[in-house]
Amino acid sequence: MIRRAARIASLVVAIAVVSARGIAADTRYPVTGMVLTVDRARHTFTASIDAIPGFMDAMAMPFTVQDDAELAALAPGAIVEFTLVVGTSASHAERVHVKRYENVEQDPLAARRLSLVTQIASGMLVNPVAAGAAVPDFTLIDQQRRRVTLSQFRGKVVAINFMYTTCQLPDYCLRMVNHFGVLQKRLASRLGRDLIFLTITFDPARDTPEVLTHYAAQWAPISASWHFLTGPEPDIRRVLGTFGVAAFPDEGLMDHSLHTIVIRRDGTLAANVEGNQYSSDQLADLLAAVLQ
Amino acid sequence: MSATGRLLAVAALGAAVWLARIDRTVVAQDAAPAITLRMIVVTTADAAQRVLGRLKAGENFAVVARNESTAPSAENGGWLGKLPLAQLRPEVRQALDGLTPGRFTGAIRIPTGFAIFKMEEDEPAAEAAPGVSAALASSGAVRYVYDVSGFTEARAAFASVSKPPDWNMEPSSICSTRNASIATTRASIEAYLAPANQAVRAARPPIDIMQLYFGLGQLDAYEGKMDAAVAHFEDAYQIAQASVPSGVLQLLEALGIAHLHKSTGDNGVYEAPGEYCLLPMRPGRAYAKTEDSQRAVEYFLRYLQQKPEDLEVRWLLNLAYMTLGQYPDKVPAPYVIPPSAFRSTEDVGRFRDVAAAAGLRNFSMAGGVAVEDLRHTGRLDIVTSSMDSCGPMKYFGNNGDGTFSDRTEAAGLANQLGGLNLVPGDYNNDGCQDLLLLRGGWEYLPQRKSLLRNNCNGTFTDVTVAAGLAVPTTTQTAVWTDIDNDGWLDLFVGNETGAAQLFHNKRDGTFEDIAASAGVNRSSFSKGVTAGDYDNDGYPDLYVSNYGEANFLYHNNHNSTFTEFAAVAGVPGTPTGFATWFFDYDNDGWEDLFVTSYVASIDEMVRDYLGKPHNATTARLYRNLHDGTFRDVTAEVGLDKVMMPMGSNFGDIDNDGWLDMYLGTGQPSYVAMAGAVLLHNKEGRAFVNVTASSGTGELHKGHGVAFADLDNDGDQDILFEVGGATRGDKHAMRVFENPGHGNDWIDLSLKGVKSNKAAVGARITVTVEDAAGHQRSIHRTVGATSSFGSAPLAQHVGLGRAAKNVDVEIWWPASNTRQQFTNVGKNTVLTIDELAKTFTASTPHAVTLGGARRTP
């Protein structure tokens, strides 16, 4: 967490610099980032923001709001756009807007459409588990054929992403899984001790433990702390349903939506991040926030 | 290239899964340029600039890589080893262009971040780090065709509705279940979108409502109701404009393609294609009704104003202008795909579609085709199947006068519904080809096969259950071959989900699945299986073409077991395998292997047409090296082209004795109009594209292909089952009549005695002299054909011009005997029985396809 501390420190310096220059009028910057925590009592949220050109690097930092209504729609993992107002002695965020994930690339779009169509056809729109609610337990099999049960990691933070090994589009499965590959190094001191990665296939028919072993080798995963999971089709379907992940076979490939899940130490859902428009730094910051 | 380089070439194809399958002992033959590299990957552009600053300041690349790189190669100081350039993403290739050893590149955007490469001196002993190249692979960043057809929606509906027990055991219940699934799904969505449901709808985000209108339009498109599809796409478009601006562009394309599909349908072109939809369409052949084509042009132009670089929509725009008779003149200059892109460099004569004239009116979805003398009339009948769960097989009986009659009812096949492919084979050794109908391909829902016993009188009996073949699977591929040379044909079935099946023929009309004990029960998403004796040891071997995984080559151990040798033999195939076959393309007496690559990307195909570098994995041709291994000769024979092949097959279009090929193309989307391709074999040295000059470039979805001499005039015509994967994408079958080339030929009809009656696996060598006295040999195998297509058992052998001194040698598998006949004559049909000392010769009666009905 040295890096995180350093990043927050640099923010303080940045604002101090702005203040020292004695700029009289407020300066406004458009900002995008991922929400890490929301503290309504203190009228703040923390976010891992993208770089603000000419002002500051990408970093995690707290933002104060003047109107608590700004916090209403925020939850960890949400991608937000807002205006950062920097005054001479203080700053605050306003016009905080949750950027709904609307990836219109054909693959996720088709998956979400198929999910809607089939849910309506079967008479029910299923709601995935909500933030703060307990995540239903599940048991799957990992790349070494070990049974892995979610509840066995109680007391640790669990991050989950989804993929299938024959995925052809590098911006999807490969990119998602690679985030864990990057974080495996960055969070080496936490991984296994109080952080677990699970990567779950939505193509269990093809992705046997042996296939997953070869796929996982790309990132040399530490097997005790990063499990690549498969299992019987109905079990996989149930897990996908729990988190609102849509996946449908299409001519040998799969149309699927993109989700990254973070579960708290107490087994409740911290965040369900949809899409691929975030960086591994932002995911690291989100995990760090949940680990605290 | 080193063995290591070969390893990486395969690894770079995409899935790391492959690495494990590729044996490190493979001898590399490929001489493609390669480069030895180290790499640093960081996640942000800023970090990349910082790293570049340190490198420019003289820091050691390997040390920086170890400390900063997020790629797995960091552990090894960023070492990648020697990588074949062709397998890298184009932006990486471009950055490496001109780089010299010791120098490094700037930062390059790749899917996992920003990469910096350093070129190293070649080190022959260098070992590559496994799995390093997935993010660099050229095959990864492909724009797949945009799915506008409702194929996936209809299938998801089929998969998700509740079904009656044993729904998949009878063709009629498969049909009714599918119909019900579409009706139920449509009704549910309509109810959800109904005004009465406004309160519930209002709670959903606009993108979901947009999606539901689009979904309804997709179901309309599936059923071919293009007016309704256009209306629902317009509803979705309105919502996008108001609330989902990022979705507008895709809907412009969807509306354009819906109008183009509607235009083609409304003009009757799918049912009566004639000279229409032959790529490139001849100038001046405008559709009669032009309104929808004009709307399509408008939508595509609006799309291209926002995204002018989009090659898929450029392609569609050019096609839309063709239907208006305005290609290429009216196509705006920045978007035109020049006619030169389609030009054939060689003329093999123009084929002519005579299907309608000959009474071969088959208007159906994707399916298989079989051509055989099924009634012992001495003439070829034709059978087709359709993947439409409610679409029957069709039996066209040859009237002997160049016309055919629909005998489906009389043959007892009208209740055989569905089946993406069908495979003929004489399983009971009665001398009459039986039919195996395969269901479930691309459906993900196991369905029953049908084994249809030919009663030798043009009627068929469904014996599936009695034969022990009724277990439902998801399949479109199977091959009949006598694995143990006991004189009875066994059956190998590739499945898309679940293990392959090897049914051993028990000689009593029943089969036993011995796949597990034979060692051929691997599960993969298998799209093609074929059989051939690649090492000339007298026993048939098996090859499996898989989508998403490396292929399997099963060597026959002569004891009803097999050993998988694909990696050792150098025939891993492509990550997107589809149809496959053994054939001797270079006439050296050893079976070569062809395997298609189903990369469904108009974008990649157009790059190829325009001479730009492409990212797609192409088909593979493997030349037999006579030592149990093969060499990839794809590039040297000119087959490294993006063609989107589906059903395809081989034959000899000009009787020169060299096997040519015809590839049907496409994908379910109505966008996926790629154009079939005819490739002429230039004496085993090259395959030349003769599509345009031959008039065989059917634009629409190509499935079962068969080469057969339907009119007994001594040359092979091309039967082409055309049609897509949805009910709204049916198409008329094509029968391209061969214009003739004046070359000689001989037909060989073999009958097994100890070997299986159909003589499957018998090897034929025809030796012939040309006018100058130059002697050569031509090799054929009875029963050899494509996994997605078929051929008559009688072998048609082109002999070239002014052939003389024609000798025939036949090797029989079960008896392991050879027959030799000298000076057998030419332009005649020889009938030869196994073990016989003599043969009979006959001259078939040539007819005109279409007979009296033929218009000049």
Interface residues (C-beta under 8 A of the other chain):
Chain A: A51 D57 A58 R100 E102 V104 Q106 D107 L109 A110 R112 R113 L114 L116 V117 T118 I120 A121 S122 G123 T165 T166 Q168 L169 P170 D171 L174 R175 N178 G181 V182 K185 A205 R206 V211 H214 Y215 A217 Q218 W219 A220 F248 P249 D250 E251 G252 L253 D255 S279 S280 D281
Chain B: G14 A15 A16 V17 L19 A20 T43 T44 D46 T70 P72 A74 E75 I110 P111 T112 P130 G131 V132 A134 A135 A137 S139 G140 A141 V142 Y144 Y146 D147 T152 E153 R155 A156 A157 A159 S160 V161 S181 T184 T185 S188 I189 Y192 P205 I207 D208 Q211 L212 F214 G215 Q218 V244 S246 G247 L249 Q250 W442 Y444 E496 T497 G498 S523 S524 F525 K527 Y547 G548 E549 P575 T576 Y598 A600 Q667 P668
